[in-house]
Amino acid sequence: MTEQLEEVLEHGYTVLESVYTPTDCAEIERILLDSWKRDGKRSMGGDFGCVFHPVLKYAPDLAPFYGRKEVVNVMREVLDDEVCLAHSGALLANEGRQFCEWHCHLNGNQSNGTYEKPAEYGQRVERLLANVYLHGSNGRVGQLLVFKRRVTDDWQSPRPDRHIEWDNQTVVECPPGSVVIFDTALWH
């Protein structure tokens, strides 16, 4: 078992540092900003910033940046299966973006609070997200907050109030160009 697999199983996520070079990050940002301009320059502030789903519809030039071997290899090991792209998305944010409520992505766009955990769930990771942090995750540009969970833990919200920072949250910091791979049941 690799360290990355163990981290996902025990904490719900792993960080692959600096997967993308500064040149890659600049090009990805240029493509996203061009798409944002074509889409009418929606607000990058508020709770969620400007979200593109599916991002490849808006920015097909991002396709060559998908499928990085080191990312796919970790995902393949965690899933114990071949990897396929089920959904693509991007979030553009500026300093006007506020704390968004705690959420996870286990049921796509549906809140997990409205679904019971299937009896067979929790033996293995079912789905993963791989988020690319072009500018990193830190106090200067914004931090990723997660609530660690084992794959066998309940998937319901661990706290009733999703609009405040939680006790026992973890701040995930990483350098620019890093990829955070996480179980879609991870609250963040």
Salt bridges, closest charged atoms under 4 A:
GLU10 OE1 - ARG150 NE 2.83
ASP24 OD2 - ARG68 NH2 3.31
GLU27 OE2 - ARG30 NH2 2.61
GLU29 OE2 - HIS135 NE2 3.19
ASP34 OD2 - ARG30 NH1 2.69
ASP39 OD2 - ARG42 NE 2.61
GLU82 OE1 - ARG76 NE 3.45
GLU101 OE1 - HIS163 NE2 3.32
GLU126 OE1 - ARG124 NH1 3.72
ASP183 OD2 - ARG149 NH1 3.16
